[in-house]
């Protein structure tokens, strides 16, 4: 896929459903009693992996495209998937969260995934689940998938997570549904809280005190209706594009703005970005809004601390924005970027440098000195969807041609991304 500089971007986009919320809605719907109706479910490869895993465990799931119907069998209604491993594809969310549920079942199962998943750290969920009584092992002994899980009775713990990770927190809380006693997870900073909000919607007793989530074990969960807002992590690429490309104005409709996820808006405004909330509402505890974004002169900023978990997936495109901003941008406290689908600190530094940017890699982030003209380059996406989308946007501000290798990996989270982007340029793909 190739991109050249464009004169402006105009129009409106409704981004696909939130990936995090989509995953969780199928998982909780599968272990609830009754039929859960999910609208605006993300039809990306990762979320389809979650559907497939639960179908393998005896759950009837109707994927109608515009709606997904999950016919839940209750908390003890999953069945053994057979001898073949459950394939989580490229999805770290599927792998980590489903482990919490499987740890408490009365059967054994193996979890696997693609080459990327088999390199991503799973010890971060193996350790707390083991403390709860789980029998979960890395087949290769390297702390990564494949994982073998032999279901066992669990007990509640108070886990102090060394990282602010919604996936770690969620794995522990999902195990806690089945555990004897109270389960608590304390994080250094508050990570995204979609699991806590959705647990409440399904009837679980969960509350938050500071950065601690507290869950009581559940006898049963009840099906509900879930309307998935648009994914702010997908909207982030159009937010950045509108701010970066002169003469641009983009209306983004139905974007989730959960305060544990909206750090991209905070940082863009810190950098001088013109973002207007035109309409705002809340459904199922999740806030959403229509956002109008206009081109703006940007200035460098410092991004660190508590805001990092609220924009961890948006940091690649924020780094691209920093290249066209005036002055220096410092990103720190973001070591989690190293254990995503790729080492995003290394990949962003290498590829932005290839486009002429002044970027220094640090142990937990980057230092970006903005204002240097960008030029086209050949970009290796490492099959990381966030990297591919970031450099599609960067290519719109660069002289010459930017070629993205492995560009099809956007199907993981946003299958229509390129079509939507070209439409804003007044072109067809």
N, C-alpha and C positions, 0 to 999 in steps of 0.2 A: 504494500500500500504506500502511495506517494502523496506528499503534500507540498504545496507552494504557498507563499505569502498571499494573503487575501486583503482586499481593500476594506471590508467591513463584514459584520455578521448581523443579520436582522431576522426577527421572527420570534415564534414561541415554541417551547418544547415541553412535553410532559414526559419526564424521565420514568423508567420502569420502577416497579415496586422495590421497596427496601430489602436488600439481601438478608440482613440480620433478622429482620422481623419475619420474612418469608420462611427462613429455616425454622425458626422457633414455633411458628404457627402450625406447621405440619407435625413437628415433634410433639408438642403438647396436645394437639388435636388427636394424634394417634393413641395417646395414653389416657384420653378423656372418654367419658361415656357419652355417646350420641354423635351427631353429625356436626362437624365444624365447617362452616362456609367461609372461605377465604377469597376476597376479591382483590384484584391487582397484584396477584402473586407473581413474583419474578420468575420468568421462564428462561432463566440463564442456566448454564450447565451445572453450576454448584448446587443450586436449589433443586434441580431435577435429580441430582444424586441423593439428596435427602428423601425425596419422594420414593425413589427406587429402593432405598434401604428399608423403609418402613413397609413398603409393599412386599418385600422379601420376607418380612416378619409377620405376614398375615393380615395387614391392614388394607382395607379396600379404600383406594384413593382415586377419585375421578378428576382428572385434569382436563377441564373444558376450555382452557386458555384464558377466558375472561374470569373464570371462577374455578376454584379447587374445592372439592368436597371430600373431607376426611371423615370416614365412618369409623370412629374410635371404638376400641374394644375395652377401654378401661385400663387402669394402672397395671393390672396383672393379665392383660389381654394379648400381649405380644407372644409370638411363637418362634421357636428356633428356626433360623433361615436355612438349615441344611448344612452340608459339608463345605460348600463354596463360601469363601469370605464375602463379607459385605464390602462393596466397592464404593468408597467415598469420593472417587475421582480426584479432583484438584482442591477439594473443599476442606480446609482446616476447621471451619465451623462445624461441619457435619461430623468430622472425626472426633473432635474434642467434646462436643456437647452430647453426642449419642453415647459416648463412653460412660457418662454419668448415669444415663438411663440403663444401659446394658449391665453396668456393674451390679445392679440389684435384682436382675432377672433370675429365673430358675433354670437357665440354660447357658451353654457356652457358645462363644462366637469369635470369629477372627475379623478384624477390621483392616482393610488395606486401602490403597489409593494409587495415584500415578507417581511417577518418579519424583516430582516436586514434594508431594505429601510425605514420601518415604525419607525425606531429608529434614522435615520440619520438626521442631522439638515437641515431643509429647510427654516428656518427663514432668513438665509443669502441671499436667493433669493426672499423671500416674501417681505422683507423690501424695497429693491430698486425698485422692480416692482410695489409695492404699491405707492411709491413716483412718479412713472411714470403715475399713474392713474389706475393701475390694481385693480381688485377685486379678490383677491386670499386669501383663508382662509385654515388653518389647521383644518380638520374635528374634531379632538380630542382636539384642542386648545393647543397642546403641541409643536407647531412649526415643526411638522413632517408630513409625508404623513399618510393617504390620504389627498390630497389637492383638494378643489373645486375652480374652476376658472370660473368666469363669464366674458366673453370677453367684453372689453371696449375700447374706443379710448384712446390712450396713447400720452404722450408728452415727449420730450427729457429732460434729466436731466444731471447734472455732478455729478456722484456718486463716492465718495471716499471710496473704499472698505477697511474695516479693515484687510482683509486677502488677500494674493496674491493667488487668486483662479481663474483658467481658467473657471471653471464652473459658478462662480458668474459673472465674466466678460462677458462670452458668453451669459448667460441668459439675461443680460441687453442689450447687443448689438443686440441680436435677436429680443427683444422687440423693440429696437430702429429702426429697419428696418421699422416698421409700425408707428413710433411715429411722432408727429408734432415737427419739430425743431431738433437741433443737440443733439446727445447723446454722453456723454463722461464717461469713467471709468478710474479712477486713482487708482493704486495699490501701496502698500508699496514697492514691488519688482515686476519685470516683470514676469508674469506667462506664461505658454505655449501659443503660438500665432497662433495655427491652425485655430481658427475661423477667425481672421483678414486676414490671407492668403487666406482662402477659400472664404470669402466674396468678396475679390478682384477678384478671379477667376470667380465668378458668376456675376460680374459686379457692385457690390456695391462700394460706395465711402467711404473708410475707410483709416485712416492713424494713425501712432503712433508718439507721441512726448514724449520721455523719457519713463515713465511708464504709460502714458495716451493713451488710444485708443479713437479715435474720429470718429464717424460714422454719415453720412448724411442719412436721411430717403430715402427709395428706392420706386420708382414707380413699378418696376418689376425687377426680376432677370432672367438671361438667363442660360439655361442648358449648361453644359460643360463636358469634359471627365476628370476623376480623376483616377490617378494611386496611390494607397495607398502603401507607403513604409512599410517595416517590422517594427514592434513595438519594439522600444528600451527598453521598460519596460519588454517585453518578452525576448529580447536578453540578458538583464542584468543577468539573471540566468545562462546562458551559459558563459558569460564573467566572472562572479564570479567563476563558476565551473572550468574553465580553469586556472584561477589564483590560485585557492586554491588547486587543486589536482595535486601532483607532476607528471611530465612527460607528462602533457597535452598540446595539441595544437588544437585549434578549429577555423575554418574559418566560420564566420557569414556573410551571403550574404544579400544584399539589406536591410540594417538597416537604419531606419530614424535617422538622426543626426541633426535635427533642433536644433539650438543653445539654444532655450528655453527648450530643453529636454535632452541635452547631458551631464548633470552634472555627471552622472555615469562615463563617460570617464575621466572627469577632476579629480574626486576623486580617481579612480583606478590608474591613473598616479601619483597622489600625494602620493599614498601608495606604489609606486614602480612597478605597473603593466606594463607588456609588451604588449601594444596594438598598432598594426600597421594598418593604413588606406591604403588599397591596391588600391582602386578605389573610386572615389567620383563623384557625379553628382547631378543636381538639376532639379526637375520636378514639375511644378505648385507651385513654390516657396518653396517647401520642399526639403531639402538636404538629400541625402542618400549615403551610402558607403558600401563597403565590409570591414570587420574587421578581422584581424588575431590576435588571443589572445593566448599567451603562458604562462605556469606556471611561477610564479615569487615569490621570497621572498617578503612578504608584511610588511609594517611598519604602525603603528598607525598614525592617523591624526586628525585634527579638522574640522568638517563639520558644517557650520553655515551660517547665513545671506542670501545673494542674491542667493547662489547656491541651497538653499533648495527647492524652487519651481521647479527647473530644474531636480530634482531627487526624488521628494516626494514619488513616488511609488516604487522606487528602494531602499529606506532606509532599509527595512527589510533584503534584501540580502546583502547590505553593512554591516549591523550589523553582519551578519554571517561571512563575510570576515574578519571583525575586530577581531573575535575570534581566527583566525589562524595567525593574524598579530603580529609582535613584538611590544610591547609597548601599549600605551593607545590611544584609539579612543574616541573622544567626539562628540556626535551629539546634537546640540541644535537648538533652533528656529523652532522646528518641531512638535509643538502642533497639527498641522493638522492631524498627524498620529492617534490621538485619535478618529477622526470622519470618519474614512474610514470604510470598510466592518466590521472591528473589531477595538477595541482600540489596534492599532499595537504596541504602546510602551509597554503596559502591557503584551500583548501576546508574543512579542519577548523576553522580559525580563524573563517571566516565563518559556518559553520553552527552551531558551538558557541556563538558569540556570539549568534546568532539565538535560541538556546534559553535564553539568560540567563547563560551561563558567562562567567567573567572570563579571557579568553585574549588573549595578545599574540603576534603573529607576529614571528619573528626571521629573520635571514638563513639560518640553518641549523636551525631548529626552532621551538619554542613555549615560552612561559612560561604556566603554567596555575595560577591561584589558586583552589583548590578550596573547596567548601562552600556555594556559592551555589545556591539552588533552581533546578532546570531546569524549563522549561515547553515545551509542544509548539510546533512550528514547521513550516513547509513547507521541506523539505530537497531541494535539487537535488543528486542523486548524481553528476552529470556523467558518468553511465554508468560509474562506477568501482565495481566490485563490493565492494571493501573499505570504501568510503564508505557504500554502501547498507546493508551489514551492520552497520557501526558505529552508524549512527543508528537502526537497528531496536532495537539494545540500549539506546542512550541513551534512546529513547522509552519504554522500560519503567520508567525512573526519573524521568519528567517528568510534571508536572501537565498535563492536557489531552491533545490529540491531536497526534501527530507524523506528518506525511504525507511519504512519500518518493517523489520523482519519479524515474522511470527505474528503479524497484525491480527490474525483471526482469533487470537486468545481473548479478545474483548467479549466473545460469546460467553465467557464465564459469568459475567455480571451485566452485560449490556449488548445483546445481540444486534440492536438497531443503531448502535452508536454512530457508525460512519454515515449511514443514511441520514440521520438527524443532523449531523454536522455539515454535510454537503448541502442539505436543504437550507440551512442558515446562510450558506454562501451563495444561495440562488442557483445551485447546481444539482444535478442528479448523479448518483453513483453508478 
